[in-house]
């Protein structure tokens, strides 16, 4: 079993953090996911008709992440939170990228609710996962760049396991090693807010939508919530 925890230092620095972890076991990414495909199409249609637009950095949900990034030394206009980057891409191109059904599912939920999302193939995670400040000695291989090795800056918030960094800048970019593919069968999806008091209901709704999209193509789906009061969950 893999534990996911928030370090005491991160919990202290961001006391209203809430993270939903949706874990799918027996995931089947090789079959068609019509509900996910339909959700993506509806989102794109809503954008095209003006019925909905992605949140930008003036939105409090995005602005909070910009403030957090600056607090640990990252310029959020150069290295953007994942949901900010995805929303900007969607607004420019009019379409979401199609990666695979599982990734498409968390992307559509993320951008619809303006909440950062990511995922880890648990079969490629080593040991437990922790959200903590980097000490600068860790290594990171970015998604899609298997030949690249980076070192996070000291103080940068990262997801790590016992091998190396899984996500840099808290939620900017995931690692290549634990990427979710069509063949991933045991996956932890994370959705995050820094303001549970204000946006906890949005996080709950987003986690429920993602659980429903995954449920038709998984043997089992569970949802855990992490925050300073409950900083660890076993996946």
C-alpha positions as a Markdown table, in Angstrom:
| # | Residue | x | y | z |
|---|---|---|---|---|
| 1 | Unk | 0.0 | 0.0 | 0.0 |
| 2 | Unk | 1.1 | 3.6 | -0.7 |
| 3 | Unk | 0.6 | 6.4 | 1.7 |
| 4 | Unk | 0.2 | 10.0 | 0.5 |
| 5 | Unk | 0.9 | 12.7 | 3.1 |
| 6 | Unk | 1.3 | 16.5 | 3.4 |
| 7 | Unk | 4.4 | 17.5 | 5.3 |
| 8 | Unk | 4.0 | 19.5 | 8.5 |
| 9 | Unk | 5.8 | 22.5 | 7.0 |
| 10 | Unk | 3.5 | 22.6 | 4.0 |
| 11 | Unk | 0.5 | 22.2 | 6.2 |
| 12 | Unk | 1.6 | 25.1 | 8.3 |
| 13 | Unk | 2.3 | 27.3 | 5.4 |
| 14 | Unk | -1.0 | 26.6 | 3.7 |
| 15 | Unk | -3.4 | 25.8 | 6.5 |
| 16 | Unk | -6.6 | 25.8 | 4.3 |
| 17 | Unk | -5.3 | 23.3 | 1.8 |
| 18 | Unk | -7.6 | 20.4 | 0.8 |
| 19 | Unk | -6.6 | 17.6 | -1.6 |
| 20 | Unk | -9.0 | 15.0 | -2.9 |
| 21 | Unk | -7.3 | 11.8 | -3.9 |
| 22 | Unk | -9.4 | 9.6 | -6.2 |
| 23 | Unk | -7.8 | 6.1 | -6.6 |
| 24 | Unk | -8.9 | 3.8 | -9.3 |
| 25 | Unk | -8.0 | 0.1 | -9.2 |
| 26 | Unk | -8.5 | -2.3 | -12.2 |
| 27 | Unk | -8.6 | 0.7 | -14.5 |
| 28 | Unk | -9.2 | -0.1 | -18.2 |
| 29 | Unk | -7.8 | 2.6 | -20.5 |
| 30 | Unk | -7.9 | 0.5 | -23.6 |
| 31 | Unk | -11.7 | 0.6 | -24.1 |
| 32 | Unk | -13.9 | 3.5 | -25.2 |
| 33 | Unk | -14.9 | 6.0 | -22.5 |
| 34 | Unk | -18.0 | 7.6 | -24.0 |
| 35 | Unk | -19.0 | 9.7 | -21.0 |
| 36 | Unk | -15.5 | 11.3 | -20.9 |
| 37 | Unk | -15.6 | 11.9 | -24.6 |
| 38 | Unk | -19.0 | 13.6 | -24.3 |
| 39 | Unk | -17.8 | 15.7 | -21.3 |
| 40 | Unk | -14.9 | 17.0 | -23.3 |
| 41 | Unk | -17.1 | 17.8 | -26.3 |
| 42 | Unk | -19.7 | 19.6 | -24.1 |
| 43 | Unk | -16.9 | 21.7 | -22.6 |
| 44 | Unk | -15.6 | 22.7 | -26.0 |
| 45 | Unk | -19.1 | 23.5 | -27.2 |
| 46 | Unk | -19.7 | 25.7 | -24.2 |
| 47 | Unk | -16.5 | 27.5 | -24.9 |
| 48 | Unk | -17.4 | 28.0 | -28.6 |
| 49 | Unk | -20.8 | 29.4 | -27.8 |
| 50 | Unk | -19.6 | 31.6 | -25.0 |
| 51 | Unk | -21.6 | 29.8 | -22.4 |
| 52 | Unk | -18.5 | 29.1 | -20.4 |
| 53 | Unk | -14.9 | 30.4 | -20.3 |
| 54 | Unk | -11.8 | 29.0 | -18.5 |
| 55 | Unk | -10.8 | 30.8 | -15.3 |
| 56 | Unk | -7.8 | 33.0 | -15.8 |
| 57 | Unk | -5.3 | 34.5 | -13.3 |
| 58 | Unk | -7.8 | 37.1 | -12.2 |
| 59 | Unk | -10.0 | 34.3 | -10.8 |
| 60 | Unk | -9.5 | 33.8 | -7.0 |
| 61 | Unk | -8.9 | 30.1 | -7.5 |
| 62 | Unk | -6.1 | 30.7 | -10.0 |
| 63 | Unk | -4.7 | 33.8 | -8.2 |
| 64 | Unk | -4.3 | 31.7 | -5.0 |
| 65 | Unk | -1.9 | 29.4 | -6.8 |
| 66 | Unk | 0.0 | 32.3 | -8.3 |
| 67 | Unk | 0.5 | 33.7 | -4.8 |
| 68 | Unk | 1.6 | 30.2 | -3.5 |
| 69 | Unk | 4.1 | 29.8 | -6.3 |
| 70 | Unk | 5.6 | 33.2 | -5.6 |
| 71 | Unk | 5.9 | 32.2 | -1.9 |
| 72 | Unk | 8.3 | 29.4 | -2.8 |
| 73 | Unk | 10.2 | 31.2 | -5.4 |
| 74 | Unk | 8.5 | 30.2 | -8.7 |
| 75 | Unk | 7.3 | 32.9 | -11.1 |
| 76 | Unk | 3.8 | 31.7 | -12.0 |
| 77 | Unk | 3.7 | 33.6 | -15.3 |
| 78 | Unk | 6.7 | 31.7 | -16.5 |
| 79 | Unk | 6.0 | 28.4 | -14.9 |
| 80 | Unk | 2.2 | 28.2 | -14.5 |
| 81 | Unk | 0.0 | 26.0 | -12.3 |
| 82 | Unk | -1.3 | 23.1 | -14.4 |
| 83 | Unk | -4.9 | 24.3 | -14.4 |
| 84 | Unk | -3.8 | 27.8 | -15.5 |
| 85 | Unk | -1.7 | 26.5 | -18.3 |
| 86 | Unk | -4.5 | 24.1 | -19.4 |
| 87 | Unk | -7.1 | 26.8 | -19.4 |
| 88 | Unk | -5.0 | 29.2 | -21.4 |
| 89 | Unk | -4.3 | 26.5 | -24.0 |
| 90 | Unk | -8.0 | 25.7 | -24.2 |
| 91 | Unk | -9.0 | 29.4 | -24.6 |
| 92 | Unk | -6.4 | 29.8 | -27.4 |
| 93 | Unk | -7.0 | 26.6 | -29.3 |
| 94 | Unk | -10.7 | 25.9 | -28.5 |
| 95 | Unk | -10.0 | 22.3 | -27.8 |
| 96 | Unk | -8.5 | 20.1 | -25.0 |
| 97 | Unk | -5.7 | 17.8 | -25.8 |
| 98 | Unk | -6.7 | 14.2 | -26.2 |
| 99 | Unk | -4.1 | 12.0 | -24.3 |
| 100 | Unk | -5.9 | 8.9 | -23.2 |
| 101 | Unk | -9.3 | 8.4 | -21.4 |
| 102 | Unk | -8.0 | 8.6 | -17.9 |
| 103 | Unk | -6.0 | 11.8 | -18.5 |
| 104 | Unk | -8.8 | 13.3 | -20.5 |
| 105 | Unk | -11.1 | 12.7 | -17.6 |
| 106 | Unk | -9.1 | 14.6 | -15.0 |
| 107 | Unk | -8.3 | 17.3 | -17.5 |
| 108 | Unk | -11.9 | 18.1 | -18.2 |
| 109 | Unk | -12.8 | 18.1 | -14.5 |
| 110 | Unk | -9.8 | 20.2 | -13.7 |
| 111 | Unk | -10.5 | 23.0 | -16.2 |
| 112 | Unk | -14.3 | 23.0 | -15.6 |
| 113 | Unk | -13.8 | 23.6 | -11.9 |
| 114 | Unk | -10.6 | 25.6 | -12.1 |
| 115 | Unk | -8.8 | 23.2 | -9.7 |
| 116 | Unk | -5.3 | 21.8 | -10.4 |
| 117 | Unk | -5.3 | 18.0 | -11.1 |
| 118 | Unk | -2.7 | 15.4 | -11.7 |
| 119 | Unk | -2.2 | 11.6 | -11.5 |
| 120 | Unk | 0.3 | 9.0 | -10.7 |
| 121 | Unk | 0.5 | 5.4 | -11.9 |
| 122 | Unk | 0.9 | 3.7 | -8.5 |
| 123 | Unk | 2.6 | 0.7 | -10.0 |
| 124 | Unk | 5.5 | 2.9 | -10.8 |
| 125 | Unk | 5.6 | 4.8 | -7.5 |
| 126 | Unk | 8.3 | 3.6 | -5.0 |
| 127 | Unk | 7.5 | 3.9 | -1.3 |
| 128 | Unk | 5.2 | 6.6 | 0.0 |
| 129 | Unk | 4.4 | 10.0 | -1.6 |
| 130 | Unk | 4.9 | 13.2 | 0.3 |
| 131 | Unk | 4.1 | 16.9 | -0.5 |
| 132 | Unk | 7.1 | 18.8 | 0.9 |
| 133 | Unk | 9.6 | 21.5 | 0.4 |
| 134 | Unk | 12.6 | 20.4 | -1.8 |
| 135 | Unk | 16.1 | 20.4 | -0.4 |
| 136 | Unk | 17.6 | 20.9 | -3.9 |
| 137 | Unk | 19.3 | 17.5 | -4.1 |
| 138 | Unk | 16.3 | 15.7 | -5.6 |
| 139 | Unk | 16.0 | 14.7 | -9.3 |
| 140 | Unk | 13.1 | 15.1 | -11.6 |
| 141 | Unk | 12.5 | 13.8 | -15.2 |
| 142 | Unk | 9.7 | 15.8 | -16.9 |
| 143 | Unk | 6.8 | 14.1 | -18.6 |
| 144 | Unk | 7.6 | 13.4 | -22.2 |
| 145 | Unk | 11.4 | 14.1 | -21.7 |
| 146 | Unk | 12.8 | 10.7 | -20.5 |
| 147 | Unk | 16.4 | 11.9 | -21.2 |
| 148 | Unk | 16.1 | 15.0 | -19.1 |
| 149 | Unk | 17.1 | 15.3 | -15.4 |
| 150 | Unk | 16.3 | 18.5 | -13.4 |
| 151 | Unk | 16.9 | 19.5 | -9.8 |
| 152 | Unk | 14.1 | 21.5 | -8.0 |
| 153 | Unk | 15.1 | 24.7 | -6.3 |
| 154 | Unk | 15.6 | 24.6 | -2.5 |
| 155 | Unk | 12.2 | 25.4 | -0.9 |
| 156 | Unk | 10.1 | 24.6 | -4.0 |
| 157 | Unk | 7.1 | 22.5 | -3.1 |
| 158 | Unk | 7.1 | 19.1 | -4.8 |
| 159 | Unk | 5.5 | 15.7 | -4.7 |
| 160 | Unk | 8.1 | 13.0 | -4.1 |
| 161 | Unk | 8.4 | 9.3 | -3.5 |
| 162 | Unk | 11.4 | 7.4 | -2.3 |
| 163 | Unk | 13.1 | 7.6 | -5.7 |
| 164 | Unk | 12.7 | 11.2 | -7.0 |
| 165 | Unk | 10.3 | 14.0 | -7.6 |
| 166 | Unk | 6.8 | 13.2 | -9.1 |
| 167 | Unk | 5.6 | 16.7 | -9.6 |
| 168 | Unk | 7.6 | 20.0 | -9.6 |
| 169 | Unk | 6.3 | 23.4 | -8.4 |
| 170 | Unk | 3.5 | 21.6 | -6.5 |
| 171 | Unk | 1.4 | 21.0 | -9.6 |
| 172 | Unk | 3.1 | 22.5 | -12.6 |
| 173 | Unk | 4.3 | 19.3 | -14.3 |
| 174 | Unk | 4.3 | 15.5 | -13.6 |
| 175 | Unk | 7.2 | 13.1 | -13.9 |
| 176 | Unk | 7.7 | 10.8 | -16.9 |
| 177 | Unk | 8.2 | 7.7 | -14.7 |
| 178 | Unk | 4.7 | 7.7 | -13.1 |
| 179 | Unk | 2.8 | 9.1 | -16.1 |
| 180 | Unk | -0.6 | 7.6 | -16.8 |
| 181 | Unk | -1.0 | 5.6 | -20.0 |
| 182 | Unk | -3.6 | 3.4 | -21.6 |
| 183 | Unk | -2.0 | 0.5 | -19.8 |
| 184 | Unk | -2.1 | 2.0 | -16.3 |
| 185 | Unk | -4.4 | 0.0 | -14.0 |
| 186 | Unk | -3.8 | 1.4 | -10.5 |
| 187 | Unk | -3.9 | 5.2 | -10.5 |
| 188 | Unk | -4.1 | 8.0 | -7.9 |
| 189 | Unk | -5.7 | 11.2 | -9.2 |
| 190 | Unk | -5.3 | 14.4 | -7.1 |
| 191 | Unk | -7.5 | 17.5 | -7.2 |
| 192 | Unk | -6.3 | 20.5 | -5.1 |
| 193 | Unk | -7.5 | 23.7 | -3.5 |
| 194 | Unk | -5.6 | 26.1 | -1.2 |
| 195 | Unk | -8.9 | 27.5 | 0.1 |
| 196 | Unk | -11.1 | 24.7 | 1.5 |
| 197 | Unk | -13.3 | 27.1 | 3.4 |
| 198 | Unk | -14.2 | 28.9 | 0.2 |
| 199 | Unk | -13.9 | 26.2 | -2.4 |
| 200 | Unk | -14.3 | 22.9 | -0.6 |
| 201 | Unk | -17.7 | 22.4 | -2.2 |
| 202 | Unk | -16.1 | 22.7 | -5.6 |
| 203 | Unk | -13.5 | 20.2 | -4.8 |
| 204 | Unk | -16.1 | 17.7 | -3.6 |
| 205 | Unk | -18.1 | 18.2 | -6.8 |
| 206 | Unk | -15.1 | 17.8 | -9.0 |
| 207 | Unk | -14.0 | 14.6 | -7.1 |
| 208 | Unk | -17.5 | 13.2 | -7.5 |
| 209 | Unk | -17.5 | 13.9 | -11.2 |
| 210 | Unk | -14.1 | 12.3 | -11.6 |
| 211 | Unk | -15.1 | 9.3 | -9.5 |
| 212 | Unk | -18.2 | 8.8 | -11.8 |
| 213 | Unk | -16.1 | 9.0 | -15.0 |
| 214 | Unk | -13.6 | 6.5 | -13.7 |
| 215 | Unk | -16.1 | 4.2 | -12.1 |
| 216 | Unk | -17.5 | 2.7 | -15.3 |
| 217 | Unk | -14.0 | 1.6 | -16.3 |
| 218 | Unk | -12.5 | 0.5 | -13.0 |
| 219 | Unk | -13.0 | -2.4 | -10.6 |
| 220 | Unk | -13.0 | 0.0 | -7.6 |
| 221 | Unk | -12.8 | 3.7 | -7.0 |
| 222 | Unk | -12.2 | 5.3 | -3.6 |
| 223 | Unk | -12.0 | 9.0 | -2.6 |
| 224 | Unk | -9.8 | 10.3 | 0.3 |
| 225 | Unk | -9.4 | 13.9 | 1.5 |
| 226 | Unk | -6.1 | 15.3 | 2.9 |
| 227 | Unk | -5.6 | 18.5 | 4.7 |
| 228 | Unk | -3.7 | 19.8 | 7.8 |
| 229 | Unk | -6.1 | 18.1 | 10.1 |
| 230 | Unk | -5.9 | 14.8 | 8.3 |
| 231 | Unk | -2.5 | 14.9 | 6.5 |
| 232 | Unk | -2.2 | 11.3 | 5.4 |
| 233 | Unk | -4.2 | 8.7 | 3.5 |
| 234 | Unk | -3.4 | 5.1 | 2.5 |
| 235 | Unk | -4.2 | 4.5 | -1.2 |
